Amino acid sequence: MKKWSVIFVSLLIGTAGAKEIKVTSTDKLYRLLAAAPYSLVLFYNKDKSIMRHEDMRQKIRDTEIVLRSIHKSPFYQGADLQIIVADTSRGSLDQAMHDYKITTLPTFITSIGRAATGDQLVGFVDRAPLMAFVDKNLKDEMKKRMQEKAAQRKRDLEIAQIDAYKRNYWLGSPYWDSYWYGGYYPYWFGPYFW
């Protein structure tokens, strides 16, 4: 019983926080970028030698907090913006850095699928410049995605309303069929009729 409770609590903790995805390899980064319609990617170095300095450690923490706050924004949640944090300290993201022409760290890029939009935001930034950067590069795509989701939600609601109209409250069949097949018909020729 203890094992299941530990697994359940760990699942709750994993889903309760922000949903940025941490990546340390080029293959995983490319798979995630291909799976999402658009993404915001942060390339940064979280090496132990850098994390020893208090000011750098604080800047990295602040940047992670900014990313979490952006992801919790209702507009970005509704638009399904994927946020990827790519840690380059292991050296396994060199190919991706070369492909996206990243020379300094930290760097933010936006991508549509696997293709970068071209702009880069370099350095540790606050929430407002980062949101302006995302809006400049992805706002049209996000609005289009939200309109598609709203149209799909409307179609699903219409189908549910039609299905609800077809079902009878008591018998689960259309109203006009209930008289003969489920409503009063069994009482006409039932055991009490004779």
N, C-alpha and C positions, 0 to 999 in steps of 0.2 A: 504494500500500500504506500509505503514511503517513497518508493521509486516513482510511482505515477504522480504523486503530489509534487515531487521535485521537477518532473518533466512539465507538468501543467504550469507551475509557477514560472519556470524558465520561458515557456511559451508566452505567458502573459507579459513578462518583463520585455521580451523581444518585440511584442506588438504594441506596447504602450508608448514607446519612445518615438523619436523621429524616424523617418523611413529612408534616410539617405543610405546608400549602399557603399560599403568600403571595398576597394579593389586593390590588389597588389600584382596582378599579372595582365599582360596585354591581351591574351586570349579571352579572359573573363570580361575585360573592358569592352572588347569588340562585340562579344555575345550580348552583353547588356545594352549596348548602343543600338545594335540591330533589332533587338526585341521591342524597344520603346519608340514611339513616334518622334520624340524629342527629349533632349537631356541637357542638364547643366552639369559640367564636370569640373572638379577642382583638382589640379595637380599640385601636390606639395610634398615636401620632404620631412618626414617625421623620424629622422635618424637620431640615435642616442646622443651623438655629439651636439646636435642642434638643440635637443630637448633638455640638455644640461643648463642652458641659459634661461634664466627666469623670464626675461622679456620675450624671447621667442616662444617659449612654452605658453605664455599668457596670450600672445597674438594668435597662436594656433587654436587655443581653446576658444577665444573670442570668435574666430572665423567659423569654427564648428557650431557655436551657438547661433551665429547669424544664419548659417545654412538650415539649422533646425527651425528657426523662426520663419524663414522663408517657406520652408516646406509646410508649415502649419497654417500658412495663409490660405483662406478659403478659395481664392481665385486659383492658386497654383494646385491645391488639392483637387478642385473640380476639373482642372485641365490635365490632371495626371502627369505633372512635371516630375521627371525622374532626376534625382540628384545623386551623382556619383562622386565619391571622394577617392582619388587615386593616390596612394602612398608610393612614392618613387624611391624610398630608402633602400629597397632590396635590389634595385637595378633591373628588375624584370619588366619595367615599363619604358625602357629606352626606345624600343621600336615605335610605340605609340607617341612618345614625345617627339621623335623624329618625323613621324607622319603628320602630326598636327603642328609642327614647327614651333615647339615650345623651347625657349632658351633660358628663361628665368623662372624661378619658383618663388612663391606660389602663383599659379596662373589659372584663371577661370576661362573655360570655353563653353560655347553652346553648340549643340549638334542636332541636326534633323536626320534621324537614322544614324548611320555611321559617318555621315559627311558633316564636317564642321562648317559653321556659318561664316567663318572667316575672321570675325572679330575676336580679340582676346582682351581680358581684363587682368592686368598684372599687379601683384602685390596684395597685401592684406587690406581689405576694404570693409566698410560698414554696410549696413542693410540697404540704405537708400541708393548708393551707387550700384550695388549688385542687382537690386530690383530694376533699376533703370536699364542696366545692361541686358538683363533677361527680357524685359519688355521690348527693348529695341530690336532684339534678334528673334524672339519667338512669339510675340504677342499675336500676330496674325494666325499663326499655326494653332496657338492655344485657343483663340476665339473660335476657329473653325472646328476644333475638336469638341469644345463645349456645345456648339450648336448641333453637331452630330449626336452627342449624348442626349441633348434635350429632345431632339426629334425621335430618337430611339425610345426614350422614356415615354413620350407622347404616344407612339405606336403601341408600346406595351400596355399603357393604360387603356387605350381604345380596345385592344384585344381583350383585356380583362373585363371591361364593361360589357362587351358583346357576349362573352362567356357567362357573365353574371346574369344577363338578361335571358339567356337561353335556359338556365337552370331554374327549376322550381325550388322554392324555399324548403318545402317538406319532402319532396320526392326526388329531387336531383334531375328532373327532366323538364322539358319546355312546358309552359302553362297549358297550351292547347292540347297536349298529349295527356295531361294528368287526369282528365276526366275519365278517359277510357282505360288507360293503362296503369293508373296508380291511384287515382282519387276515389271516386265513388263506385267505380265498376266492380271491385271485389265484393262490395256489400250487396250488389244486386243478385249475384248468383253464388254467394258464399254459403257457409253452413247454416246461417240463421235465416236464409231466404226460404227454405223448404219448411 
